[in-house]
Amino acid sequence: MAIDLRETPGGGTPPLVLIEESDPAVRWAESELLKRDGYDVVTCAGPDDLPRGVCPLVRDGHCDLAENADVIVHNLRQRLLGNRQVLDALREHVPDTPVIVEATQPEMRDDPDRFAGTIVVRFPVSSSSLRSAVAGALDASVNAE
């Protein structure tokens, strides 16, 4: 069941979700799903779509999108060094922001330590698993404060 954040008592600003996803169709679908649920959403195509193929968080330790997000959805499905570097940089530079990692079953099995401190959703990601992960990450973040 989706939570419509637009009807939250007291109004306020909806949580901001950053979706880092290399596949434009998946990025669009996830973004639209979360927007319909009342979240503010920004997207990033990941390191492969950036100049020099390097995420600014990895290169400079700074990324406005990541630094302003309330929760980050990160694609680790493609065993690429750039995606692993982004996850490491997220942990280092925005350690208090919950990170949801989309990963395949073999990646979760072969490298379980890679996912420590994250919320893992198995690819292919369903609407309900994404909604649940985002809501859970935000709830955990609020309860930790």
Secondary structure by P-SEA (a helix, b strand, c coil): ccccccccccccccbbbbbbcccaaaaaaaaaaaaaaccbbbbbccccccccccccccccccccccccccbbbbbcccccaaaaaaaaaaacccccbbbbbbbcaaaaaacccccccbbbbcccccaaaaaaaaaaaaaaaaaac
